[in-house]
Amino acid sequence: MENPKYLLSLVGKHRRILFLSLIISGIMSILGILIPYFAKAQIDQLQFKYTNIWFFSTSSLLVFFIWLGLPFLIELLRNIFLKRLEQKISLKLTFASTRHIRELVWEKFRFMDGSFFENNASRRIIGMVIRSDNIIKDSLYVASRILNSVVLIIVAIPVLGAIGWQLVAITFFSVFISSIISVFDQKREALYQAIRDRSFDAYSQIDSLLTYNYRDARALGAVNSLENKYDKVTYKQYLVEKEGQSQRHFYQSSDNFIRELLALAVNLVAGYWVISKGYSLGTFTLVVAYTMQLSRSFRDLTDLVRTSMEMDLRITQLKFFLNLRPRLVFSNKTEEIIEPPKQVSIVDGYFGYTGYGREEKAYLEMILERSRRFITRYGHNGLGWQLKGLIEEMEKLEKPTQVLKGIDFHLNRGEIVALLGRNGVGKTTITNVLMHIYELDRGKILIDNRPINDFEHQSLLQQFAVIQQFPIILWGISIRENLNVGINKEVSDDEIWKQLKIVGLSDKIKELPKGLDTIMGDEINLSGGQNQLLVIARVFLQQRPFIIFDEGMSNLDAEHEMNIVKLLKTQAKHSGVLFITHRITAARHADRIVVIDQGKISQEGTHTSLVKKDGIYKHFWNLQVVS
């Protein structure tokens, strides 16, 4: 009962539009049920030539025209006015409910740290949760289909029962047989999908190698063997598809046979009553129409079982995500940063990648178990590849890893600090902790000696400009728009060209026919080094208090690297610069060098002082320069 209650809490915000939609759906159902009655009246009028209708007496021809005109007007009302109104309401609900679910997800994102988004299992969960944005629309679909069926059953079964109980029995029996066939067909389809997926995985790997990596395959002399494998997996996939098509045809033919058998039985019974009991031809038409409508309605209800189970599973997934423990902690009353801060620091910081808690894993295992049952019964098409991938990722959830172990670190505006160390010792983790992308397990993060939790997260992040090894370039928008990302003030083209010239990229951009209006990705693809220079120009335009280079010069040649280092010296007059690098030739120019080893600061000082001491820095210097 928990999920229906939770669904009601979700739809409560949209109850007016949902209620209106259900009223329209109910009216359309009632009008649809009247159509067979009017068809009966038309045929009876042709057969018996009545001269009265309800309480009025008139010519038989006029009575026929009335019975002919009423269903015409009803169909116009249903298909032109009510159908259009239903579509408009459905469209409005789709966008409103999607926005509602996304707002819930985005609000939760605010309290999730970087390690959550970097976890493969988390990415799978996010993919599933984003697909939950159609829960509210699906609930309307289920409710309207149930309402339509209930209205039809209330009207049609008494009518058919009054004519002959055999008709109702025949209808129920045919639907029962069709339901059994449907169950076997669903199991068959689920098994077929599992076999087809394995076959397709093998095919797609070979196809990808021959299509997108042909040059590499040719260089390795592997083209002939890959083509032979391609032929084998393609033939195997053909056999799988052939068998699946054959079985699907068998079950669909069986279902169609049951439907045709139902129509034949109903026609025989109704026809017999017309001949032997004197029922009118109109009654024959009414019986056939209502029986077929009931049959479709019962089939719809059995199909809704799958939709309801999928909805229930998606609600459970959404609840799991929204109930995850917050990974980032904020004060009850946060505030924006008004004045540019002078220092950001870590005091006795401990941090480890903890993954999921015990209760969260147990909840997730429950979801996965239910998901496995769903996939076994219906196949994975209803849930997509995200769920299939999550089941695989759960087996690979990383164990808790301690990264920072009592770090004391600070970055002042006006200085350049280089962060060195071997791979995986926590250099990038320190930058993420400084920006409150991660929450410390122990210790403090301070902005001008105030806890970082006191500040609005977006306001805090706007104090940092970040350049990563793989720079963030937004494709599909212009170079100018890329350079203006994250800048809250209007920047003139003259200032943009000035910064592009400083980083050595202006000549390249001027050569382009559209200049700054050139669309990234569509009209130009810059090299890795040029992308980094473009992002460096953006950072200089942003003029934020702190600049972080996380291997942000890794794709630059030595000449450009030294030029950027000189620029950083100028930038450091009003910004604190922290750059992570493996190139000791760049690090030597920093005002202060911090060496990280095994989650702790092992060395700190200037190049001149550190190169004279035994330690990691001297080892790197000898390895990269002296040797």
HELIX and SHEET records of a PDB file:
HELIX    1   1 GLU A    2  VAL A   11  1                                  10    
HELIX    2   2 GLY A   12  HIS A   14  5                                   3    
HELIX    3   3 ARG A   15  PHE A   48  1                                  34    
HELIX    4   4 SER A   60  LEU A   76  1                                  17    
HELIX    5   5 LEU A   77  LEU A   82  3                                   6    
HELIX    6   6 LYS A   83  PHE A  109  1                                  27    
HELIX    7   7 GLY A  114  GLU A  118  1                                   5    
HELIX    8   8 ASN A  120  ILE A  130  1                                  11    
HELIX    9   9 ARG A  131  ASN A  134  5                                   4    
HELIX   10  10 ILE A  135  ILE A  163  1                                  29    
HELIX   11  11 TRP A  165  TYR A  212  1                                  48    
HELIX   12  12 TYR A  214  ALA A  219  1                                   6    
HELIX   13  13 VAL A  223  SER A  276  1                                  54    
HELIX   14  14 LEU A  281  LEU A  322  1                                  42    
HELIX   15  15 ARG A  358  TYR A  378  1                                  21    
HELIX   16  16 GLY A  384  MET A  394  1                                  11    
HELIX   17  17 LYS A  427  LEU A  434  1                                   8    
HELIX   18  18 ILE A  452  ASP A  454  5                                   3    
HELIX   19  19 HIS A  457  LEU A  461  1                                   5    
HELIX   20  20 ILE A  479  LEU A  483  1                                   5    
HELIX   21  21 ASP A  493  VAL A  503  1                                  11    
HELIX   22  22 SER A  506  LYS A  510  1                                   5    
HELIX   23  23 GLY A  515  ASP A  517  5                                   3    
HELIX   24  24 GLY A  528  GLN A  542  1                                  15    
HELIX   25  25 ALA A  558  GLN A  571  1                                  14    
HELIX   26  26 ILE A  584  ALA A  587  1                                   4    
HELIX   27  27 HIS A  607  LEU A  610  1                                   4    
HELIX   28  28 ILE A  616  TRP A  621  1                                   6    
HELIX   29  29 ASN A  622  VAL A  626  3                                   5    
SHEET    1   A 2 ASN A  52  ILE A  53  0                                        
SHEET    2   A 2 PHE A  56  SER A  57 -1                                        
SHEET    1   B 4 THR A 401  ASN A 412  0                                        
SHEET    2   B 4 GLN A 343  TYR A 353 -1                                        
SHEET    3   B 4 ARG A 442  ILE A 447 -1                                        
SHEET    4   B 4 ARG A 450  PRO A 451 -1                                        
SHEET    1   C 6 PHE A 464  GLN A 468  0                                        
SHEET    2   C 6 PHE A 546  ASP A 550  1                                        
SHEET    3   C 6 GLY A 576  ILE A 580  1                                        
SHEET    4   C 6 ILE A 416  GLY A 421  1                                        
SHEET    5   C 6 ARG A 592  ASP A 597  1                                        
SHEET    6   C 6 LYS A 600  GLY A 605 -1                                        
END                                                                             
